[in-house]
Amino acid sequence: MKIIRNRHIPFGKRYSAINLFGVVFAKCGLSRQELNHEYIHTLQQRELLFVGFYIIYITEWMVRLIQYRNAFKAYRNISFEREAYSQMNDLNYAQKRKFFAWRRYLFT
């Protein structure tokens, strides 16, 4: 996973990093937990051949936006984000993670 530090991407003040096709763009240094969060996204992207990840991500965000009527709350409730946030503190999670583990966060 390659990390590119810059001042502009990701956009907005709430976000410190974004993972695009396995490349992490970060505004500042990231903690081990934040790096683990982004690595979980890389695993999710790989198993869905990258494009599938983004199709599901955007579709789910739109559904969650209708559900919650709040963009940030919609983002936090996307199944990919829920998996990454809930497991980011387990630095060994990537080694024991099962394929398509994000699915168990889809309807809960």
Buried (B, 14 or more C-beta within 10 A) or exposed (E): EEBEEEEEBBEEEEBBBBBBEBEBBBBEEBEEBBBBBBBBBBBBBEBBEBEEBEEBBEEBBEEBBEEBEEEEEBBEBBBBBBBBBEBBEBEEBEEEBEEEBBEEBBEE
